[in-house]
Amino acid sequence: MRPVVRASESDNQLLFLPGVFNETLALLFDAHQYFQSRGADEQASLAAAERPIYATEMTRVTMRLTSVMAWIMVRRAINAGRIEEEKAAQDYRLDGTEICLEDAQKELEQMPYYLSYLSDRSRSLYERVWRLDQLAYKTVN
C-alpha cells in the first residue's frame, strides 16, 4: 500500500496509512483474544524451561503492536496539525527496535503454533513500520 502524501510536501512525508492501521488493529484484537482464551493453558502445558520463552515472546508481540499503534497515532496527529513533524522526529519515533527486531526463530520452533504465528505477523508488521519510520525521518542507511 502506498502512503498518502501531501501534494505541497516532499514525497517522503508520510501521513496516515489506513491499511497499516487496520492490520495493526486486527492483529491487536487477534493477539488479545488468543492470550485471553488459550494463552494461559498453552503456556501451562509447556515444560518449565520453555515457559519464560513463551512469556518473553508474548511480551514482544504486545510491544511490537503497541509501538506500531502509537507510531500510527503520532502520524495521524501530525496530519491533523496537533504535532509538528520536528517534534515527532525528536520525541515520537518507533519504540523498542532492539527488542522488537530480535530474531527468535529458533526459540519459536518450540512454542505453540499460534504464538509463533502471532510473532511472525507482528514482526513483519513492525519491520514494515520501522522502514516507514526511517523514511519519514530520513534516516535510512
C-alpha positions as CSV (number, residue, x, y, z in Angstrom):
1,M,0.0,0.0,0.0
2,R,1.3,3.5,-0.9
3,P,1.4,6.1,1.8
4,V,-0.9,9.1,1.5
5,V,1.2,12.3,1.0
6,R,0.5,16.0,0.9
7,A,1.0,17.4,-2.5
8,S,2.8,20.5,-1.1
9,E,5.4,18.5,0.8
10,S,8.1,16.1,-0.1
11,D,7.0,12.6,-1.3
12,N,8.7,11.2,1.8
13,Q,6.3,12.9,4.2
14,L,4.1,10.1,5.4
15,L,0.8,10.9,6.8
16,F,-1.7,8.2,7.6
17,L,-1.7,4.7,6.4
18,P,-5.2,3.2,6.8
19,G,-4.1,-0.3,5.7
20,V,-1.4,-0.4,8.3
21,F,-3.8,0.9,10.9
22,N,-6.4,-1.7,10.1
23,E,-3.8,-4.5,10.0
24,T,-2.4,-3.4,13.4
25,L,-5.8,-3.2,15.0
26,A,-6.9,-6.6,13.7
27,L,-3.7,-8.1,14.9
28,L,-4.1,-6.5,18.3
29,F,-7.5,-8.0,18.7
30,D,-6.3,-11.3,17.4
31,A,-3.4,-11.4,19.9
32,H,-5.7,-10.2,22.8
33,Q,-8.2,-12.9,22.0
34,Y,-5.6,-15.6,21.8
35,F,-3.8,-14.6,25.0
36,Q,-7.1,-14.3,26.9
37,S,-8.7,-17.6,25.7
38,R,-5.8,-20.0,25.1
39,G,-2.6,-18.4,26.1
40,A,-2.5,-19.4,29.8
41,D,-3.4,-23.0,29.0
42,E,-0.8,-23.3,26.3
43,Q,1.8,-21.7,28.5
44,A,1.0,-24.1,31.3
45,S,1.3,-27.1,29.0
46,L,4.9,-26.2,28.2
47,A,7.9,-27.6,30.1
48,A,9.1,-25.3,32.9
49,A,12.2,-24.3,30.9
50,E,10.0,-23.2,28.0
51,R,7.6,-21.0,29.9
52,P,9.9,-18.0,30.2
53,I,10.4,-18.2,26.4
54,Y,6.7,-18.1,25.9
55,A,6.2,-15.2,28.3
56,T,9.1,-13.3,26.6
57,E,7.6,-13.8,23.1
58,M,4.1,-12.9,24.3
59,T,5.6,-9.6,25.7
60,R,7.5,-9.0,22.4
61,V,4.3,-9.4,20.4
62,T,2.5,-7.0,22.6
63,M,5.4,-4.5,22.5
64,R,5.5,-4.6,18.7
65,L,1.8,-4.0,18.3
66,T,1.5,-1.2,20.8
67,S,4.6,0.5,19.4
68,V,3.3,0.4,15.9
69,M,-0.1,1.7,17.0
70,A,1.5,4.5,18.9
71,W,3.6,5.4,15.9
72,I,0.4,5.4,13.7
73,M,-1.4,7.7,16.1
74,V,1.5,10.1,16.0
75,R,1.4,10.2,12.2
76,R,-2.3,10.9,12.5
77,A,-1.6,13.8,14.9
78,I,0.9,15.2,12.5
79,N,-1.6,15.0,9.7
80,A,-4.2,16.8,11.9
81,G,-1.7,19.5,12.8
82,R,-1.6,18.6,16.5
83,I,2.1,17.6,16.5
84,E,4.9,19.2,14.4
85,E,6.9,16.9,12.3
86,E,10.1,18.1,14.0
87,K,8.7,17.3,17.5
88,A,7.7,13.8,16.3
89,A,11.2,13.3,14.9
90,Q,12.7,14.1,18.3
91,D,10.2,12.6,20.7
92,Y,7.9,10.1,18.9
93,R,9.9,7.6,16.9
94,L,9.1,4.0,16.8
95,D,10.0,2.4,20.1
96,G,11.7,-0.8,21.1
97,T,13.7,-1.5,18.0
98,E,16.4,-3.6,19.7
99,I,13.8,-5.9,21.3
100,C,11.2,-5.9,18.5
101,L,13.5,-6.7,15.7
102,E,15.3,-9.5,17.6
103,D,15.1,-12.8,15.7
104,A,13.8,-15.5,17.9
105,Q,13.0,-18.1,15.2
106,K,14.9,-20.9,16.9
107,E,13.0,-20.4,20.2
108,L,9.7,-20.1,18.4
109,E,10.1,-23.6,16.9
110,Q,9.5,-25.0,20.4
111,M,6.4,-22.8,21.0
112,P,2.7,-23.4,20.3
113,Y,1.8,-22.7,16.7
114,Y,-0.4,-19.7,17.3
115,L,2.2,-17.8,19.3
116,S,4.7,-18.4,16.5
117,Y,2.1,-17.2,14.0
118,L,1.4,-14.0,16.0
119,S,5.1,-13.4,16.5
120,D,5.8,-13.7,12.8
121,R,3.0,-11.5,11.8
122,S,3.8,-8.8,14.4
123,R,7.5,-8.9,13.4
124,S,6.7,-8.5,9.8
125,L,4.4,-5.5,10.6
126,Y,6.9,-4.0,12.9
127,E,9.7,-4.3,10.2
128,R,7.5,-2.5,7.6
129,V,6.6,0.3,10.0
130,W,10.3,0.6,11.1
131,R,11.2,1.2,7.4
132,L,8.4,3.8,7.2
133,D,9.8,5.5,10.3
134,Q,13.3,5.5,8.8
135,L,11.8,7.0,5.6
136,A,9.6,9.6,7.4
137,Y,12.6,10.9,9.3
138,K,15.1,10.4,6.6
139,T,17.4,8.1,8.5
140,V,17.5,5.2,6.0
141,N,21.1,3.9,5.8
